[in-house]
Amino acid sequence: MQPQVTLLGAIIAIVFATSIGGLLWWMLHPPAQIQPAVAKARHAVGAFKRILVPTLGVAYSEKAIELACRLGTEQKAEIVLTYVLEIPRTLPLDASIPEGEAQGNEALERGKAVVELHDLIPILRLERAREAGEGIVKVAKENEVDVIVLGIRPSWHGGQNIWGQTTDILLKKAPCEVIIDKLPG
């Protein structure tokens, strides 16, 4: 008896051989491994779902907003913009300060425009506090942010403290990671 080769049998044999060959090639060529530290860093940045950016409506604050948007673009993070209106200790916290409130709302609207350019969700907070750092920490806790991106003044004119009081408070009391962005001075 002579074995018969049919067209259907030949096609099935070719598909089977190609599948087995592809599987063997895939098994013998694993993807390049990345170091655990690199994988951990990539995961950490990818975990930013809510990013807080304090703003004053100045260039270095707006640069920090841009940085936060770039950090949050891939995972469509919410960007919490906050302006802290510092209330003097001689006044009650709920005292009316129309000029300061107008300045804060203008800074928040400018920041909102930057966030919306990146198709991200802006959350605006005008916070009243005795010190800016304490107000930022309060907003960070209330909004359960993953990271604070803080733009700082590009110029430093000597003295003991390069950061400033607000940055010092954030570095000591922030409930999350803090990224400091300083423009070249």
WOTA-V246309 format. One record per residue. N is the residue number from 1. RES is the residue in one letter. PSI is psi in radians with two decimals (999 if undefined). OMEGA is omega as a letter, one per 30 degrees, with the letter a starting at -180 (none if undefined). D_CENTER is the distance of its C-alpha to the mean C-alpha in Angstrom with 1 decimal. Layout:
{{N & RES & PSI & OMEGA & D_CENTER} {N & RES & PSI & OMEGA & D_CENTER}}
This chain:
{{1 & M & 2.28 & a & 73.8} {2 & Q & 2.25 & l & 71.5} {3 & P & 2.45 & a & 67.7} {4 & Q & 2.37 & l & 66.4} {5 & V & 2.11 & l & 63.2} {6 & T & 2.83 & l & 61.8} {7 & L & -0.76 & l & 59.1} {8 & L & -0.74 & l & 56.9} {9 & G & -0.71 & l & 57.3} {10 & A & -0.71 & l & 56.4} {11 & I & -0.76 & l & 53.2} {12 & I & -0.70 & l & 52.2} {13 & A & -0.71 & l & 53.0} {14 & I & -0.78 & l & 50.9} {15 & V & -0.76 & l & 47.8} {16 & F & -0.82 & a & 48.3} {17 & A & -0.71 & l & 48.6} {18 & T & -0.74 & l & 45.6} {19 & S & -0.81 & l & 43.5} {20 & I & -0.74 & l & 44.7} {21 & G & -0.75 & l & 44.2} {22 & G & -0.73 & l & 40.6} {23 & L & -0.77 & l & 39.9} {24 & L & -0.73 & l & 41.5} {25 & W & -0.78 & a & 39.6} {26 & W & -0.72 & a & 36.3} {27 & M & -0.57 & a & 37.3} {28 & L & -0.10 & l & 38.4} {29 & H & 1.23 & a & 35.3} {30 & P & 2.71 & l & 32.3} {31 & P & 2.68 & l & 28.8} {32 & A & 2.37 & l & 27.9} {33 & Q & 2.52 & l & 26.4} {34 & I & 2.66 & a & 23.3} {35 & Q & 2.58 & a & 23.3} {36 & P & -0.65 & a & 21.9} {37 & A & -0.67 & l & 19.7} {38 & V & -0.75 & l & 18.1} {39 & A & -0.71 & a & 17.7} {40 & K & -0.74 & l & 16.2} {41 & A & -0.74 & l & 13.6} {42 & R & -0.73 & l & 12.7} {43 & H & -0.70 & a & 12.7} {44 & A & -0.77 & l & 10.5} {45 & V & -0.62 & l & 7.6} {46 & G & -0.24 & a & 8.7} {47 & A & -0.02 & a & 8.8} {48 & F & 1.77 & l & 5.3} {49 & K & -0.45 & l & 7.1} {50 & R & 2.08 & a & 6.7} {51 & I & 2.25 & l & 4.6} {52 & L & 2.31 & l & 7.6} {53 & V & 1.95 & l & 8.9} {54 & P & 2.43 & a & 12.6} {55 & T & 2.58 & l & 14.6} {56 & L & -0.02 & a & 18.3} {57 & G & 0.33 & l & 18.7} {58 & V & 2.96 & a & 19.4} {59 & A & -0.79 & a & 18.4} {60 & Y & -0.49 & l & 16.2} {61 & S & -0.72 & a & 14.2} {62 & E & -0.55 & l & 13.9} {63 & K & -0.67 & l & 12.9} {64 & A & -0.64 & l & 9.9} {65 & I & -0.76 & l & 9.1} {66 & E & -0.77 & l & 9.7} {67 & L & -0.77 & l & 7.5} {68 & A & -0.70 & l & 4.3} {69 & C & -0.71 & l & 6.3} {70 & R & -0.65 & l & 7.1} {71 & L & -0.55 & a & 4.2} {72 & G & -0.03 & a & 4.4} {73 & T & -0.85 & a & 8.0} {74 & E & -0.69 & a & 9.7} {75 & Q & 0.21 & l & 9.2} {76 & K & 0.91 & a & 9.5} {77 & A & 2.72 & l & 6.8} {78 & E & 2.42 & l & 8.3} {79 & I & 1.99 & l & 7.4} {80 & V & 1.94 & l & 9.8} {81 & L & 2.31 & l & 11.7} {82 & T & 2.44 & l & 14.4} {83 & Y & 2.15 & a & 17.5} {84 & V & 2.05 & l & 19.6} {85 & L & 1.90 & a & 23.3} {86 & E & 2.09 & a & 25.1} {87 & I & 2.20 & l & 28.5} {88 & P & 2.62 & a & 31.4} {89 & R & -0.29 & l & 33.1} {90 & T & -0.18 & a & 36.3} {91 & L & 2.68 & l & 34.8} {92 & P & 2.70 & a & 33.8} {93 & L & -0.50 & a & 30.0} {94 & D & 0.27 & l & 30.9} {95 & A & 2.51 & l & 32.9} {96 & S & 2.14 & l & 32.7} {97 & I & 1.39 & a & 31.2} {98 & P & -0.72 & a & 31.2} {99 & E & -0.76 & l & 30.3} {100 & G & -0.69 & l & 27.3} {101 & E & -0.70 & l & 26.1} {102 & A & -0.75 & l & 26.7} {103 & Q & -0.73 & l & 24.8} {104 & G & -0.78 & l & 21.8} {105 & N & -0.65 & l & 22.0} {106 & E & -0.75 & l & 22.3} {107 & A & -0.71 & l & 19.2} {108 & L & -0.70 & l & 17.2} {109 & E & -0.67 & l & 18.9} {110 & R & -0.72 & l & 18.1} {111 & G & -0.69 & l & 14.3} {112 & K & -0.70 & l & 14.8} {113 & A & -0.69 & l & 16.6} {114 & V & -0.78 & a & 13.8} {115 & V & -0.76 & a & 11.4} {116 & E & -0.48 & l & 14.5} {117 & L & -0.48 & a & 15.2} {118 & H & 0.12 & a & 12.3} {119 & D & 0.67 & l & 13.8} {120 & L & 2.91 & a & 10.9} {121 & I & 2.04 & l & 12.0} {122 & P & 2.43 & l & 12.1} {123 & I & 2.12 & a & 13.3} {124 & L & 2.32 & l & 15.5} {125 & R & 2.08 & l & 16.9} {126 & L & 1.89 & a & 19.8} {127 & E & 2.41 & l & 20.4} {128 & R & 2.26 & a & 23.7} {129 & A & 2.88 & l & 24.2} {130 & R & -0.62 & l & 26.5} {131 & E & 2.45 & a & 23.9} {132 & A & -0.77 & a & 20.4} {133 & G & -0.76 & l & 19.0} {134 & E & -0.68 & l & 20.6} {135 & G & -0.70 & l & 19.4} {136 & I & -0.75 & l & 15.7} {137 & V & -0.72 & l & 16.3} {138 & K & -0.82 & l & 18.2} {139 & V & -0.69 & l & 15.5} {140 & A & -0.74 & l & 13.0} {141 & K & -0.79 & a & 15.8} {142 & E & -0.60 & a & 17.0} {143 & N & 0.03 & l & 13.8} {144 & E & 0.95 & a & 13.0} {145 & V & 2.72 & a & 9.3} {146 & D & -0.46 & a & 7.8} {147 & V & 2.61 & l & 6.3} {148 & I & 2.24 & l & 7.6} {149 & V & 2.01 & a & 7.2} {150 & L & 2.08 & l & 10.9} {151 & G & 2.34 & l & 13.1} {152 & I & 2.78 & a & 16.6} {153 & R & 2.38 & a & 20.0} {154 & P & -0.35 & a & 21.1} {155 & S & 2.52 & l & 24.6} {156 & W & 2.21 & a & 26.0} {157 & H & 0.79 & l & 29.7} {158 & G & -2.83 & a & 30.6} {159 & G & 3.12 & a & 31.2} {160 & Q & -0.71 & a & 30.1} {161 & N & 1.91 & l & 26.5} {162 & I & -0.52 & a & 24.1} {163 & W & -0.75 & a & 21.0} {164 & G & 2.83 & a & 22.6} {165 & Q & -0.73 & a & 23.0} {166 & T & -0.82 & a & 19.7} {167 & T & -0.71 & l & 17.8} {168 & D & -0.79 & l & 20.5} {169 & I & -0.77 & a & 20.1} {170 & L & -0.75 & a & 16.3} {171 & L & -0.49 & l & 17.0} {172 & K & -0.61 & a & 19.9} {173 & K & -0.10 & a & 18.9} {174 & A & 2.41 & a & 15.2} {175 & P & 0.17 & a & 14.9} {176 & C & -3.07 & l & 11.7} {177 & E & 2.57 & l & 10.2} {178 & V & 2.22 & l & 10.2} {179 & I & 2.19 & a & 9.2} {180 & I & 2.24 & a & 12.0} {181 & D & 2.08 & a & 12.4} {182 & K & 2.16 & l & 16.1} {183 & L & 2.66 & l & 17.9} {184 & P & 2.44 & a & 21.2} {185 & G & 999 & none & 23.9}}
